[in-house]
Amino acid sequence: MRSARTPLSLAVLAFLLVALFGCTPGSVLVAKKFDPRAPIPASVGSPATNLTSLVISNQIKPEWLHPSTEPYRLGPGDRIELEILGRTGTRATTFVCADGKMYFDLLPGIDVWAMTLEEARLKLEQELSQYYQHPKLTLQLTRAESKRVWVMGRLNKSGVFPLDAPMTILEAIARAGGLFTSRFTGTTEELADLNHSFLVRNGEMLPINFRRLLRDGDTSQNIYLEPDDFIYLPSSLSAQVYVLGAVKGPRPLGYVDHMTLTTAIAKSLGTIDDAFLTQVAIVRGSLSEPRIGLVNFRAILAGRQPDVSLQAGDIIYVPLSPFRTIERYAKLITDSFVRTVAAAEGGHSVDTSINTSGGSIPLGQ
């Protein structure tokens, strides 16, 4: 009998790639075009962008609020206890190895990847019949390691957790020790930025409003998780703006008073040669209910229009080509943002030498 564990770093990296770069339909954005240079209230400040609200149809699919009825399917890392009934000395504990095979008794490696426990039991009994007469096998999953969820950010014990039972967002946050609490104020309000918190599934952000869930107790947002889901609750103490897209050094930047669009793009090493500068976007506010402003950056550089003031938390996106609809453009930006942050945080959880507070993170259009 042979058994092997998947090396942790390789397993986690593989897990991260599946979590971030899959592809399923996401939420729908409903918006209207607007003039970012229309008159704005004096209280907003000048220069500034007149941002309009984009309404995300925050439609939680009914099935998300119920645990999956699909049986558990085996994968690398799962620990199995099994025994041939009536055969002394055959009780053993083994693992599903990195190649999806399980080793037991006289058998060579048997591929059980993606099988249910019942399917694996029948397969093993069939193979064991070469050595035993009518073998009957007991097979029990003692530790689920192949199905995991990521719960990262301002939590007491953030990390990667096995999805060994049906688990909701609130249960996952509880398993991660709950929101990080200030020892001085005893509150979590100032430590977790719920406006920029998100859940990524198969590469796309789900329409979860974390403020409604965690502050208002809105259980309609408390969906059940699936394998490879990535939850991130960033810190509200680090005031940043994020510059993404067709710039030479996409990165988060520390926000300072009177920061402008030109300053942020300059600190990101400027735009690349093929950047489409007439439709630079600024996304502001909650990721689940964002506001978006469009800016002609080429006109700013030419001195034909005033610069644009930024706010902490703004996401600046420089495109490579014109957008077709503002809804698709907004979704492109929010998906790019969450993938970038998730990749950085996930990489840091594997290798703490990876700096998540800055640095260049290349992004495509």
C-alpha positions as a Python dict, from the first residue, in 0.01 Angstrom:
ca = {
    (1, 'M'): (0, 0, 0),
    (2, 'R'): (125, 344, -89),
    (3, 'S'): (-9, 681, 12),
    (4, 'A'): (98, 1038, -44),
    (5, 'R'): (-7, 1386, 48),
    (6, 'T'): (-26, 1664, -206),
    (7, 'P'): (247, 1918, -120),
    (8, 'L'): (70, 2208, 48),
    (9, 'S'): (218, 2489, -159),
    (10, 'L'): (144, 2315, -490),
    (11, 'A'): (-207, 2223, -382),
    (12, 'V'): (-285, 2574, -270),
    (13, 'L'): (-143, 2727, -588),
    (14, 'A'): (-345, 2489, -803),
    (15, 'F'): (-651, 2567, -593),
    (16, 'L'): (-596, 2940, -643),
    (17, 'L'): (-570, 2909, -1022),
    (18, 'V'): (-898, 2717, -1039),
    (19, 'A'): (-1070, 2963, -807),
    (20, 'L'): (-965, 3275, -995),
    (21, 'F'): (-964, 3191, -1363),
    (22, 'G'): (-1267, 2977, -1426),
    (23, 'C'): (-1559, 3117, -1623),
    (24, 'T'): (-1930, 3128, -1538),
    (25, 'P'): (-2202, 3388, -1600),
    (26, 'G'): (-2195, 3666, -1343),
    (27, 'S'): (-2427, 3941, -1225),
    (28, 'V'): (-2592, 4191, -1457),
    (29, 'L'): (-2514, 4561, -1455),
    (30, 'V'): (-2786, 4806, -1552),
    (31, 'A'): (-2671, 5159, -1629),
    (32, 'K'): (-2714, 5467, -1847),
    (33, 'K'): (-2447, 5673, -2016),
    (34, 'F'): (-2382, 6010, -1860),
    (35, 'D'): (-2174, 6322, -1901),
    (36, 'P'): (-1886, 6320, -1649),
    (37, 'R'): (-1841, 6694, -1702),
    (38, 'A'): (-2198, 6787, -1617),
    (39, 'P'): (-2246, 7044, -1337),
    (40, 'I'): (-2176, 6899, -994),
    (41, 'P'): (-2254, 7016, -640),
    (42, 'A'): (-1994, 7253, -499),
    (43, 'S'): (-1953, 7031, -193),
    (44, 'V'): (-1798, 6757, -404),
    (45, 'G'): (-1495, 6971, -481),
    (46, 'S'): (-1325, 7076, -798),
    (47, 'P'): (-1186, 6944, -1020),
    (48, 'A'): (-1393, 6628, -992),
    (49, 'T'): (-1586, 6370, -1186),
    (50, 'N'): (-1963, 6363, -1175),
    (51, 'L'): (-2023, 5996, -1102),
    (52, 'T'): (-2356, 5836, -1174),
    (53, 'S'): (-2498, 5533, -999),
    (54, 'L'): (-2477, 5194, -1164),
    (55, 'V'): (-2740, 4958, -1035),
    (56, 'I'): (-2630, 4597, -1012),
    (57, 'S'): (-2926, 4365, -1020),
    (58, 'N'): (-2828, 4199, -697),
    (59, 'Q'): (-3015, 3883, -781),
    (60, 'I'): (-2917, 3602, -552),
    (61, 'K'): (-3013, 3283, -726),
    (62, 'P'): (-3259, 3088, -508),
    (63, 'E'): (-3047, 2772, -528),
    (64, 'W'): (-2750, 2959, -374),
    (65, 'L'): (-2943, 2985, -46),
    (66, 'H'): (-2971, 2607, -10),
    (67, 'P'): (-2698, 2350, 45),
    (68, 'S'): (-2595, 2152, -259),
    (69, 'T'): (-2764, 1818, -306),
    (70, 'E'): (-2469, 1688, -507),
    (71, 'P'): (-2280, 1404, -334),
    (72, 'Y'): (-1921, 1462, -228),
    (73, 'R'): (-1669, 1373, -498),
    (74, 'L'): (-1319, 1264, -406),
    (75, 'G'): (-1007, 1457, -492),
    (76, 'P'): (-637, 1481, -404),
    (77, 'G'): (-570, 1511, -33),
    (78, 'D'): (-888, 1341, 89),
    (79, 'R'): (-822, 1091, 366),
    (80, 'I'): (-1006, 760, 353),
    (81, 'E'): (-1046, 483, 609),
    (82, 'L'): (-1135, 146, 459),
    (83, 'E'): (-1149, -225, 542),
    (84, 'I'): (-1241, -552, 375),
    (85, 'L'): (-1518, -703, 585),
    (86, 'G'): (-1427, -1037, 737),
    (87, 'R'): (-1057, -997, 658),
    (88, 'T'): (-843, -925, 961),
    (89, 'G'): (-552, -691, 914),
    (90, 'T'): (-703, -511, 614),
    (91, 'R'): (-819, -199, 796),
    (92, 'A'): (-614, 98, 677),
    (93, 'T'): (-607, 471, 628),
    (94, 'T'): (-496, 608, 294),
    (95, 'F'): (-515, 924, 86),
    (96, 'V'): (-622, 1020, -261),
    (97, 'C'): (-285, 1110, -409),
    (98, 'A'): (-191, 1403, -628),
    (99, 'D'): (-263, 1198, -942),
    (100, 'G'): (-612, 1112, -816),
    (101, 'K'): (-521, 752, -738),
    (102, 'M'): (-572, 563, -414),
    (103, 'Y'): (-357, 270, -299),
    (104, 'F'): (-495, -9, -81),
    (105, 'D'): (-401, -364, 6),
    (106, 'L'): (-281, -559, -301),
    (107, 'L'): (-417, -310, -550),
    (108, 'P'): (-209, -88, -775),
    (109, 'G'): (-315, 275, -786),
    (110, 'I'): (-687, 301, -857),
    (111, 'D'): (-812, 628, -1006),
    (112, 'V'): (-1094, 759, -786),
    (113, 'W'): (-1073, 1130, -871),
    (114, 'A'): (-1423, 1284, -899),
    (115, 'M'): (-1590, 962, -784),
    (116, 'T'): (-1848, 956, -507),
    (117, 'L'): (-1774, 737, -206),
    (118, 'E'): (-2020, 477, -333),
    (119, 'E'): (-1864, 477, -680),
    (120, 'A'): (-1517, 441, -530),
    (121, 'R'): (-1631, 154, -307),
    (122, 'L'): (-1780, -37, -602),
    (123, 'K'): (-1468, 24, -811),
    (124, 'L'): (-1237, -100, -538),
    (125, 'E'): (-1453, -409, -476),
    (126, 'Q'): (-1440, -488, -847),
    (127, 'E'): (-1061, -462, -852),
    (128, 'L'): (-1022, -658, -525),
    (129, 'S'): (-1222, -946, -671),
    (130, 'Q'): (-901, -1044, -852),
    (131, 'Y'): (-754, -1138, -513),
    (132, 'Y'): (-1054, -1214, -289),
    (133, 'Q'): (-1380, -1399, -337),
    (134, 'H'): (-1677, -1158, -328),
    (135, 'P'): (-1500, -888, -127),
    (136, 'K'): (-1716, -640, 63),
    (137, 'L'): (-1555, -309, 152),
    (138, 'T'): (-1633, -38, 405),
    (139, 'L'): (-1513, 305, 299),
    (140, 'Q'): (-1537, 623, 504),
    (141, 'L'): (-1417, 977, 434),
    (142, 'T'): (-1237, 1089, 750),
    (143, 'R'): (-1096, 1420, 628),
    (144, 'A'): (-1200, 1628, 329),
    (145, 'E'): (-903, 1818, 190),
    (146, 'S'): (-970, 1847, -183),
    (147, 'K'): (-1265, 2087, -152),
    (148, 'R'): (-1161, 2418, 4),
    (149, 'V'): (-1268, 2778, 36),
    (150, 'W'): (-1052, 3085, 86),
    (151, 'V'): (-1148, 3332, 360),
    (152, 'M'): (-898, 3616, 360),
    (153, 'G'): (-856, 3971, 487),
    (154, 'R'): (-935, 4145, 818),
    (155, 'L'): (-1025, 3830, 1008),
    (156, 'N'): (-880, 3682, 1323),
    (157, 'K'): (-773, 3356, 1156),
    (158, 'S'): (-789, 3407, 781),
    (159, 'G'): (-685, 3112, 570),
    (160, 'V'): (-791, 2823, 349),
    (161, 'F'): (-1051, 2591, 501),
    (162, 'P'): (-1178, 2249, 394),
    (163, 'L'): (-1533, 2248, 265),
    (164, 'D'): (-1613, 1931, 454),
    (165, 'A'): (-1981, 2016, 509),
    (166, 'P'): (-2234, 2264, 370),
    (167, 'M'): (-2107, 2610, 466),
    (168, 'T'): (-2252, 2959, 429),
    (169, 'I'): (-2062, 3288, 408),
    (170, 'L'): (-2133, 3363, 774),
    (171, 'E'): (-2019, 3016, 880),
    (172, 'A'): (-1698, 3058, 680),
    (173, 'I'): (-1629, 3395, 844),
    (174, 'A'): (-1697, 3239, 1185),
    (175, 'R'): (-1453, 2956, 1105),
    (176, 'A'): (-1197, 3226, 1024),
    (177, 'G'): (-1242, 3368, 1374),
    (178, 'G'): (-1479, 3649, 1278),
    (179, 'L'): (-1392, 4003, 1180),
    (180, 'F'): (-1074, 4141, 1331),
    (181, 'T'): (-1160, 4350, 1636),
    (182, 'S'): (-977, 4656, 1759),
    (183, 'R'): (-838, 4599, 2108),
    (184, 'F'): (-898, 4965, 2188),
    (185, 'T'): (-1250, 5030, 2060),
    (186, 'G'): (-1387, 4676, 2069),
    (187, 'T'): (-1546, 4731, 1727),
    (188, 'T'): (-1485, 4602, 1376),
    (189, 'E'): (-1647, 4891, 1190),
    (190, 'E'): (-1322, 5069, 1108),
    (191, 'L'): (-1120, 4755, 1035),
    (192, 'A'): (-1309, 4580, 754),
    (193, 'D'): (-1394, 4766, 435),
    (194, 'L'): (-1728, 4606, 352),
    (195, 'N'): (-1777, 4827, 44),
    (196, 'H'): (-1480, 4658, -123),
    (197, 'S'): (-1538, 4308, 18),
    (198, 'F'): (-1620, 4042, -239),
    (199, 'L'): (-1675, 3676, -318),
    (200, 'V'): (-1519, 3532, -634),
    (201, 'R'): (-1656, 3213, -788),
    (202, 'N'): (-1506, 3068, -1104),
    (203, 'G'): (-1331, 3393, -1185),
    (204, 'E'): (-1625, 3628, -1142),
    (205, 'M'): (-1755, 3836, -854),
    (206, 'L'): (-2092, 3726, -720),
    (207, 'P'): (-2346, 3998, -637),
    (208, 'I'): (-2307, 3974, -258),
    (209, 'N'): (-2359, 4293, -57),
    (210, 'F'): (-2135, 4236, 246),
    (211, 'R'): (-2253, 4552, 421),
    (212, 'R'): (-2613, 4434, 410),
    (213, 'L'): (-2506, 4088, 525),
    (214, 'L'): (-2271, 4180, 811),
    (215, 'R'): (-2410, 4515, 926),
    (216, 'D'): (-2783, 4483, 856),
    (217, 'G'): (-2819, 4109, 913),
    (218, 'D'): (-2969, 4055, 568),
    (219, 'T'): (-2966, 3675, 542),
    (220, 'S'): (-3074, 3692, 177),
    (221, 'Q'): (-2704, 3758, 108),
    (222, 'N'): (-2586, 3455, 311),
    (223, 'I'): (-2539, 3203, 32),
    (224, 'Y'): (-2385, 2857, 53),
    (225, 'L'): (-2029, 2830, -67),
    (226, 'E'): (-1891, 2607, -338),
    (227, 'P'): (-1543, 2457, -375),
    (228, 'D'): (-1278, 2717, -466),
    (229, 'D'): (-1488, 3017, -357),
    (230, 'F'): (-1271, 3312, -253),
    (231, 'I'): (-1395, 3558, 12),
    (232, 'Y'): (-1195, 3872, 82),
    (233, 'L'): (-1265, 4145, 337),
    (234, 'P'): (-1000, 4417, 297),
    (235, 'S'): (-884, 4657, 564),
    (236, 'S'): (-1044, 4998, 580),
    (237, 'L'): (-735, 5139, 750),
    (238, 'S'): (-522, 5143, 434),
    (239, 'A'): (-651, 5425, 214),
    (240, 'Q'): (-565, 5332, -143),
    (241, 'V'): (-659, 5392, -502),
    (242, 'Y'): (-614, 5118, -761),
    (243, 'V'): (-481, 5177, -1112),
    (244, 'L'): (-553, 4892, -1353),
    (245, 'G'): (-555, 4821, -1723),
    (246, 'A'): (-332, 4969, -1992),
    (247, 'V'): (-69, 5130, -1770),
    (248, 'K'): (294, 5025, -1742),
    (249, 'G'): (275, 4949, -1371),
    (250, 'P'): (-76, 4846, -1258),
    (251, 'R'): (-80, 4875, -878),
    (252, 'P'): (-253, 4995, -564),
    (253, 'L'): (-134, 5338, -451),
    (254, 'G'): (-146, 5498, -109),
    (255, 'Y'): (-406, 5773, -118),
    (256, 'V'): (-301, 6127, -24),
    (257, 'D'): (-507, 6445, -1),
    (258, 'H'): (-569, 6623, -331),
    (259, 'M'): (-462, 6321, -533),
    (260, 'T'): (-563, 6348, -898),
    (261, 'L'): (-608, 6115, -1191),
    (262, 'T'): (-291, 6245, -1357),
    (263, 'T'): (-87, 6185, -1040),
    (264, 'A'): (-219, 5829, -999),
    (265, 'I'): (-145, 5732, -1360),
    (266, 'A'): (200, 5891, -1340),
    (267, 'K'): (278, 5688, -1025),
    (268, 'S'): (175, 5380, -1221),
    (269, 'L'): (453, 5462, -1473),
    (270, 'G'): (217, 5610, -1729),
    (271, 'T'): (0, 5452, -1996),
    (272, 'I'): (117, 5205, -2260),
    (273, 'D'): (137, 5312, -2624),
    (274, 'D'): (-191, 5153, -2736),
    (275, 'A'): (-403, 5276, -2444),
    (276, 'F'): (-743, 5421, -2535),
    (277, 'L'): (-724, 5745, -2337),
    (278, 'T'): (-1059, 5903, -2419),
    (279, 'Q'): (-1261, 5663, -2202),
    (280, 'V'): (-1064, 5622, -1881),
    (281, 'A'): (-1299, 5507, -1607),
    (282, 'I'): (-1316, 5583, -1235),
    (283, 'V'): (-1522, 5340, -1027),
    (284, 'R'): (-1621, 5463, -684),
    (285, 'G'): (-1817, 5326, -389),
    (286, 'S'): (-1940, 4976, -314),
    (287, 'L'): (-1846, 4697, -552),
    (288, 'S'): (-2204, 4571, -533),
    (289, 'E'): (-2348, 4918, -609),
    (290, 'P'): (-2070, 5108, -786),
    (291, 'R'): (-2072, 5450, -947),
    (292, 'I'): (-1869, 5505, -1259),
    (293, 'G'): (-1736, 5816, -1429),
    (294, 'L'): (-1579, 5839, -1775),
    (295, 'V'): (-1294, 6081, -1833),
    (296, 'N'): (-1118, 6196, -2151),
    (297, 'F'): (-763, 6166, -2020),
    (298, 'R'): (-618, 6267, -2354),
    (299, 'A'): (-796, 6604, -2321),
    (300, 'I'): (-656, 6646, -1970),
    (301, 'L'): (-303, 6585, -2095),
    (302, 'A'): (-358, 6838, -2372),
    (303, 'G'): (-483, 7098, -2123),
    (304, 'R'): (-832, 7112, -2274),
    (305, 'Q'): (-1004, 6977, -1963),
    (306, 'P'): (-927, 7006, -1591),
    (307, 'D'): (-775, 6720, -1395),
    (308, 'V'): (-996, 6492, -1184),
    (309, 'S'): (-981, 6464, -805),
    (310, 'L'): (-975, 6113, -660),
    (311, 'Q'): (-1110, 5964, -340),
    (312, 'A'): (-974, 5679, -129),
    (313, 'G'): (-1095, 5349, -267),
    (314, 'D'): (-1131, 5468, -627),
    (315, 'I'): (-1053, 5218, -902),
    (316, 'I'): (-899, 5374, -1214),
    (317, 'Y'): (-912, 5168, -1531),
    (318, 'V'): (-734, 5261, -1854),
    (319, 'P'): (-876, 5057, -2147),
    (320, 'L'): (-709, 4926, -2460),
    (321, 'S'): (-1018, 4980, -2674),
    (322, 'P'): (-1355, 5158, -2655),
    (323, 'F'): (-1630, 4986, -2461),
    (324, 'R'): (-1955, 4873, -2623),
    (325, 'T'): (-2187, 4932, -2330),
    (326, 'I'): (-2122, 5098, -1998),
    (327, 'E'): (-2265, 4792, -1821),
    (328, 'R'): (-2008, 4557, -1974),
    (329, 'Y'): (-1734, 4811, -1911),
    (330, 'A'): (-1824, 4833, -1542),
    (331, 'K'): (-1827, 4455, -1512),
    (332, 'L'): (-1488, 4431, -1683),
    (333, 'I'): (-1345, 4675, -1429),
    (334, 'T'): (-1491, 4513, -1117),
    (335, 'D'): (-1390, 4164, -1234),
    (336, 'S'): (-1037, 4288, -1309),
    (337, 'F'): (-1018, 4443, -964),
    (338, 'V'): (-1133, 4137, -770),
    (339, 'R'): (-911, 3900, -970),
    (340, 'T'): (-609, 4121, -907),
    (341, 'V'): (-671, 4151, -534),
    (342, 'A'): (-758, 3782, -498),
    (343, 'A'): (-446, 3671, -687),
    (344, 'A'): (-225, 3896, -473),
    (345, 'E'): (-380, 3787, -144),
    (346, 'G'): (-388, 3420, -243),
    (347, 'G'): (-24, 3433, -351),
    (348, 'H'): (71, 3595, -21),
    (349, 'S'): (-103, 3316, 171),
    (350, 'V'): (122, 3065, -8),
    (351, 'D'): (441, 3271, 2),
    (352, 'T'): (458, 3547, 263),
    (353, 'S'): (744, 3709, 72),
    (354, 'I'): (490, 3821, -189),
    (355, 'N'): (407, 4186, -122),
    (356, 'T'): (33, 4257, -139),
    (357, 'S'): (58, 4625, -57),
    (358, 'G'): (200, 4732, -392),
    (359, 'G'): (401, 4625, -690),
    (360, 'S'): (310, 4571, -1050),
    (361, 'I'): (30, 4331, -1128),
    (362, 'P'): (-6, 4293, -1506),
    (363, 'L'): (-365, 4286, -1627),
    (364, 'G'): (-518, 4229, -1967),
    (365, 'Q'): (-815, 4407, -2121),
}
